[in-house]
Amino acid sequence: MANQPQASDNAQRYWARTSGLMWTVLAVWFVFSFAIHFFVKSLNTIVIGGFPLGFYMAAQGSLIIFVILIFWYAHRQNSIDEEFGVSED
């Protein structure tokens, strides 16, 4: 019975770290899914490699960010799992 509060505290800290990571990923996803595209006309004044930035972000930039975000999320969640001893082999 004495071990129960420590396990509950550990689970709460684990969930706090996991949910913090989830909200961070959700915020980045929102920015690159919606916020960037709301400002596409003003972003088109910036040209990178011959293409307007708004077009680039809509065509490829957001997709590249999403792939990077997936790998970053998996790595961070793996680190959190290892820290709290719930990782898979």
N, C-alpha and C positions, 0 to 999 in steps of 0.2 A: 504494500500500500504506500510506503514512503517514496517509491520510485514513480508513482503515478503523476504527481504535480510536475516533476522534472520532464517527463515524457510529454505532457500537455504543453508545457512551456516550449519545449523543443519543436513540437508540431506547430505552435503558433508562430514561432520565429521562422520556421520553414515556409509556412504559408505567407507570412509577411514578405519574405524575400521573393517568393514565386509570384505573388500577386503584384509586387512592385515591378518585376520584370515584365509581367503581362501588360500592365498599364503603360510602361515605357514603349513596348513594341506596338501597342495599339495607337499610341500618340504618333509615333513615327509613321505607321501605316496610314493614319488619317491625314497627316501632312502631305505625304507623297501621293495619296489617292485623291484627295479633294482639294486641299488648300492650294497646292501648286497650280492646279488646273483652274481655280477661280481667278488667278492672276496671270493667265496665259497671255493676254494681250500686252500687258506691261512687260512680261518676261521676253516677249518676242523682240523687244528693242535691243536685247543683248544677243550677240551672234557668237557662236562657238563653232569653229571648224566649218564655217559657211552655212550653218543652220541656226535658225532662231532658237533661243533657249526654251521657249514655251513648246515649240514643236518637238525638240529633242526630249524634253521631260515627258511629254505625252507619248511619244513613239517608243523611246527606249530607256530613258533615264529612270522613270519610276519602276520599270520592270527589273532593271539592274539593282536598284535599291532593295526591291522585294526579295530578290535572291540572296543578296548579302544579308538582309535582315533575318532570313530563315536560318542561315548558317550561324550567324551571331547569336540568335536566340537559342539554338540547339546547344551551342558551346557554353553559353552562360547558364542555361538550365542544367546541363551536365555538371558544371562546377558547383552549383547550388546543391544538387543531389549528392555529390561526393562529400561536400562539406557537412551535410546532415546525415550521411551514412545510409542513404536510400538509393544509391546508384545501382544501375544494372551492370552486369559483367559484359 
